[in-house]
């Protein structure tokens, strides 16, 4: 089964109300077979103009990633991010080389 990834790139537009609830999110991620691989505002830009924060979350499957993102457990935090940040989130499958 191919792994799934949620990839986020955003700027915090409301720093006063933005609270990254990492501990709670980690607990929700565990329920959906996911884990943070990258979560930093300190990435080194090599090309282009990315936004402030980069996040990569790995899941055991693409369906787990979608289930997490759409879960009731995560809904409150997703709404917080939508109110306090501007950017994008995408879901991508693991790359598998073919020969």
N, CA, C and O of each residue as an XYZ file, in Angstrom:
396
protein
N       0.848     -1.184      0.000
C       0.000      0.000      0.000
C       0.897      1.252      0.000
O       1.887      1.325      0.728
N       0.529      2.209     -0.818
C       1.291      3.457     -0.899
C       0.969      4.371      0.270
O      -0.187      4.507      0.672
N       2.001      4.991      0.803
C       1.804      5.971      1.861
C       1.170      7.224      1.279
O       1.283      7.497      0.084
N       0.504      7.979      2.139
C      -0.076      9.261      1.751
C       0.558     10.373      2.568
O       0.998     10.148      3.696
N       0.606     11.565      2.006
C       1.231     12.706      2.673
C       0.327     13.917      2.590
O      -0.226     14.216      1.532
N       0.173     14.618      3.713
C      -0.426     15.945      3.701
C       0.739     16.919      3.700
O       1.636     16.828      4.539
N       0.723     17.840      2.767
C       1.780     18.836      2.642
C       1.127     20.200      2.739
O       0.172     20.501      2.024
N       1.659     21.027      3.640
C       1.084     22.352      3.882
C       2.157     23.412      3.713
O       3.320     23.196      4.051
N       1.756     24.546      3.193
C       2.632     25.713      3.111
C       1.751     26.918      3.359
O       0.832     27.195      2.589
N       2.034     27.641      4.447
C       1.162     28.751      4.813
C       1.912     29.834      5.572
O       3.009     29.629      6.092
N       1.264     31.005      5.611
C       1.704     32.129      6.443
C       0.700     32.292      7.563
O      -0.499     32.093      7.367
N       1.186     32.653      8.732
C       0.296     32.946      9.850
C      -0.159     34.396      9.686
O       0.660     35.315      9.710
N      -1.457     34.596      9.522
C      -2.004     35.933      9.300
C      -2.583     36.537     10.573
O      -2.831     37.742     10.632
N      -2.800     35.705     11.593
C      -3.352     36.165     12.870
C      -2.522     35.544     13.993
O      -2.948     34.587     14.641
N      -1.330     36.104     14.213
C      -0.388     35.540     15.187
C      -0.949     35.544     16.607
O      -0.566     34.702     17.418
N      -1.832     36.460     16.916
C      -2.412     36.550     18.256
C      -3.284     35.332     18.580
O      -3.306     34.871     19.722
N      -3.994     34.815     17.588
C      -4.915     33.701     17.824
C      -4.420     32.363     17.294
O      -5.065     31.337     17.507
N      -3.288     32.364     16.608
C      -2.717     31.127     16.064
C      -1.980     30.381     17.169
O      -1.041     30.904     17.768
N      -2.413     29.168     17.426
C      -1.760     28.325     18.429
C      -1.553     26.964     17.792
O      -2.519     26.230     17.580
N      -0.310     26.613     17.481
C      -0.101     25.279     16.896
C      -0.234     24.194     17.975
O       0.686     24.010     18.772
N      -1.365     23.473     18.012
C      -1.630     22.496     19.054
C      -0.956     21.153     18.764
O      -1.632     20.137     18.598
N       0.366     21.153     18.706
C       1.118     19.989     18.248
C       0.832     18.743     19.088
O       0.653     17.662     18.529
N       0.784     18.867     20.411
C       0.556     17.683     21.248
C      -0.791     17.040     20.939
O      -0.872     15.822     20.776
N      -1.845     17.841     20.856
C      -3.170     17.309     20.557
C      -3.202     16.736     19.140
O      -3.777     15.671     18.913
N      -2.594     17.431     18.201
C      -2.567     16.946     16.813
C      -1.837     15.609     16.743
O      -2.278     14.711     16.025
N      -0.736     15.454     17.467
C      -0.018     14.175     17.477
C      -0.916     13.034     17.926
O      -0.856     11.941     17.363
N      -1.747     13.273     18.931
C      -2.672     12.239     19.408
C      -3.694     11.879     18.331
O      -4.018     10.705     18.148
N      -4.196     12.878     17.624
C      -5.160     12.627     16.541
C      -4.462     11.905     15.388
O      -5.027     10.989     14.790
N      -3.233     12.318     15.080
C      -2.479     11.661     14.008
C      -2.284     10.176     14.293
O      -2.416      9.348     13.392
N      -1.972      9.840     15.533
C      -1.773      8.431     15.893
C      -3.009      7.599     15.583
O      -2.892      6.460     15.129
N      -4.192      8.157     15.823
C      -5.443      7.442     15.532
C      -5.583      7.147     14.044
O      -6.253      6.192     13.652
N      -4.940      7.982     13.212
C      -5.075      7.857     11.755
C      -3.780      7.372     11.103
O      -3.578      7.558      9.903
N      -2.909      6.752     11.891
C      -1.641      6.197     11.384
C      -0.789      7.247     10.688
O      -0.248      7.008      9.608
N      -0.675      8.426     11.325
C       0.113      9.510     10.751
C       1.156     10.035     11.712
O       1.074      9.827     12.922
N       2.146     10.725     11.148
C       3.171     11.356     11.980
C       3.787     12.529     11.232
O       3.888     12.519     10.005
N       4.203     13.552     12.001
C       4.897     14.696     11.416
C       6.271     14.273     10.924
O       7.007     13.591     11.637
N       6.613     14.671      9.718
C       7.982     14.522      9.222
C       8.690     15.863      9.227
O       9.879     15.943      9.536
N       7.951     16.931      8.880
C       8.498     18.288      8.836
C       7.428     19.232      9.367
O       6.260     19.122      8.995
N       7.818     20.155     10.230
C       6.908     21.193     10.714
C       7.779     22.349     11.188
O       8.198     22.388     12.345
N       8.049     23.295     10.279
C       8.996     24.349     10.629
C       8.756     25.643      9.868
O       8.375     25.616      8.698
N       8.975     26.764     10.519
C       9.015     28.041      9.813
C      10.457     28.396      9.423
O      10.722     29.518      8.991
N      11.383     27.449      9.572
C      12.800     27.756      9.373
C      13.434     26.948      8.252
O      14.622     26.629      8.318
N      12.666     26.613      7.230
C      13.224     25.884      6.099
C      14.140     26.802      5.291
O      13.904     28.007      5.209
N      15.164     26.237      4.708
C      16.090     27.008      3.880
C      15.575     27.008      2.440
O      15.505     25.956      1.804
N      15.218     28.174      1.930
C      14.710     28.287      0.567
C      15.867     28.177     -0.417
O      16.846     28.917     -0.328
N      15.741     27.245     -1.355
C      16.755     27.065     -2.391
C      16.306     27.643     -3.726
O      17.133     28.013     -4.559
N      14.985     27.720     -3.926
C      14.450     28.282     -5.167
C      12.997     28.673     -4.934
O      12.280     27.970     -4.221
N      12.556     29.757     -5.508
C      11.167     30.177     -5.426
C      10.866     30.979     -4.177
O      11.767     31.431     -3.471
N       9.564     31.147     -3.918
C       9.112     31.966     -2.794
C       8.056     31.229     -1.984
O       6.868     31.536     -2.085
N       8.482     30.256     -1.180
C       7.496     29.561     -0.351
C       6.979     30.474      0.757
O       7.595     31.486      1.089
N       5.851     30.098      1.311
C       5.294     30.825      2.438
C       6.052     30.441      3.711
O       6.954     29.604      3.674
N       5.686     31.049      4.818
C       6.425     30.978      6.081
C       6.604     29.566      6.663
O       7.716     29.203      7.048
N       5.543     28.774      6.734
C       5.578     27.484      7.425
C       5.443     26.337      6.432
O       4.606     26.375      5.530
N       6.280     25.315      6.610
C       6.227     24.099      5.805
C       5.894     22.943      6.743
O       6.519     22.793      7.793
N       4.907     22.126      6.366
C       4.528     20.956      7.153
C       4.383     19.773      6.205
O       3.758     19.888      5.150
N       4.964     18.629      6.585
C       4.779     17.383      5.857
C       4.392     16.327      6.888
O       5.113     16.096      7.859
N       3.236     15.688      6.663
C       2.745     14.651      7.565
C       2.609     13.368      6.759
O       1.985     13.353      5.698
N       3.195     12.295      7.269
C       3.168     10.995      6.595
C       2.081     10.113      7.206
O       1.914     10.071      8.425
N       1.345      9.411      6.344
C       0.311      8.469      6.768
C       0.586      7.117      6.133
O       1.238      7.028      5.093
N       0.086      6.069      6.765
C       0.312      4.728      6.228
C      -0.413      4.502      4.898
O      -0.078      3.579      4.154
N      -1.408      5.349      4.601
C      -2.097      5.279      3.303
C      -2.687      6.648      2.961
O      -2.844      7.506      3.829
N      -3.002      6.830      1.703
C      -3.640      8.063      1.268
C      -5.009      8.217      1.926
O      -5.416      9.324      2.281
N      -5.717      7.095      2.085
C      -7.040      7.150      2.717
C      -6.929      7.597      4.175
O      -7.787      8.336      4.656
N      -5.875      7.156      4.890
C      -5.664      7.619      6.267
C      -5.460      9.128      6.299
O      -5.959      9.802      7.200
N      -4.733      9.663      5.324
C      -4.495     11.119      5.260
C      -5.818     11.861      5.076
O      -6.083     12.849      5.762
N      -6.637     11.385      4.158
C      -7.935     12.022      3.896
C      -8.867     11.879      5.096
O      -9.585     12.814      5.450
N      -8.852     10.702      5.717
C      -9.701     10.487      6.893
C      -9.307     11.422      8.030
O     -10.176     11.971      8.707
N      -8.005     11.609      8.246
C      -7.526     12.537      9.268
C      -8.013     13.951      8.973
O      -8.599     14.606      9.835
N      -7.765     14.420      7.745
C      -8.090     15.794      7.381
C      -9.582     16.082      7.528
O      -9.970     17.192      7.894
N     -10.409     15.095      7.247
C     -11.862     15.268      7.297
C     -12.492     14.778      8.594
O     -13.717     14.761      8.710
N     -11.679     14.376      9.577
C     -12.210     13.805     10.813
C     -12.832     14.864     11.721
O     -12.473     16.040     11.667
N     -13.759     14.425     12.545
C     -14.365     15.300     13.549
C     -13.319     15.721     14.574
O     -13.351     16.847     15.071
N     -12.381     14.811     14.894
C     -11.322     15.121     15.861
C     -10.466     16.309     15.415
O     -10.038     17.116     16.240
N     -10.224     16.407     14.122
C      -9.340     17.446     13.589
C     -10.094     18.720     13.190
O      -9.474     19.763     12.982
N     -11.411     18.644     13.081
C     -12.214     19.757     12.546
C     -11.962     21.077     13.266
O     -11.808     22.110     12.614
N     -11.917     21.066     14.584
C     -11.711     22.292     15.357
C     -10.363     22.940     15.008
O     -10.272     24.161     14.875
N      -9.339     22.127     14.864
C      -8.005     22.649     14.565
C      -7.900     23.095     13.107
O      -7.217     24.072     12.800
N      -8.576     22.377     12.215
C      -8.601     22.799     10.812
C      -9.259     24.166     10.687
O      -8.788     25.019      9.935
N     -10.350     24.378     11.424
C     -11.016     25.684     11.421
C     -10.093     26.774     11.976
O     -10.068     27.888     11.452
N      -9.339     26.461     13.028
C      -8.371     27.414     13.583
C      -7.345     27.816     12.520
O      -7.070     29.001     12.332
N      -6.786     26.830     11.832
C      -5.810     27.131     10.783
C      -6.433     27.957      9.661
O      -5.809     28.885      9.148
N      -7.656     27.620      9.287
C      -8.319     28.354      8.213
C      -8.572     29.809      8.593
O      -8.553     30.684      7.727
N      -8.810     30.080      9.884
C      -9.043     31.448     10.356
C      -7.756     32.242     10.551
O      -7.761     33.465     10.418
N      -6.663     31.568     10.864
C      -5.450     32.279     11.290
C      -4.280     32.158     10.326
O      -3.208     32.703     10.586
N      -4.470     31.453      9.218
C      -3.386     31.294      8.241
C      -3.914     31.493      6.828
O      -5.121     31.505      6.585
N      -2.972     31.649      5.910
C      -3.314     31.711      4.489
C      -2.267     30.906      3.741
O      -1.067     31.114      3.926
N      -2.712     30.000      2.910
C      -1.786     29.163      2.154
C      -2.517     28.004      1.526
O      -3.636     28.154      1.035
N      -1.879     26.837      1.540
C      -2.490     25.678      0.900
C      -2.128     24.383      1.616
O      -1.132     24.299      2.335
N      -2.975     23.374      1.394
C      -2.770     22.008      1.886
C      -3.081     21.077      0.726
O      -4.073     21.266      0.021
N      -2.233     20.070      0.526
C      -2.550     19.083     -0.496
C      -2.278     17.698      0.038
O      -1.535     17.523      1.003
N      -2.891     16.710     -0.602
C      -2.709     15.307     -0.253
C      -2.032     14.648     -1.441
O      -2.491     14.782     -2.575
N      -0.935     13.931     -1.186
C      -0.173     13.329     -2.276
C       0.190     11.885     -1.930
O       0.404     11.549     -0.765
N       0.254     11.049     -2.946
C       0.685      9.671     -2.773
C       2.202      9.585     -2.738
O       2.899     10.421     -3.313
N       2.694      8.579     -2.068
C       4.121      8.269     -2.053
C       4.602      8.005     -3.473
O       3.895      7.379     -4.263
N       5.781      8.470     -3.795
C       6.376      8.227     -5.110
C       6.951      6.828     -5.151
O       7.720      6.436     -4.273
N       6.579      6.081     -6.163
C       7.120      4.734     -6.385
C       7.745      4.722     -7.764
O       7.063      4.924     -8.768
N       9.053      4.484     -7.809
C       9.767      4.441     -9.096
C       9.343      3.208     -9.868
O       9.190      2.125     -9.302
N       9.155      3.382    -11.162
C       8.837      2.243    -12.031
C       9.988      2.042    -12.996
O      10.672      2.990    -13.380
N      10.184      0.815    -13.374
C      11.289      0.514    -14.304
C      10.754     -0.069    -15.571
O      11.524     -0.388    -16.477
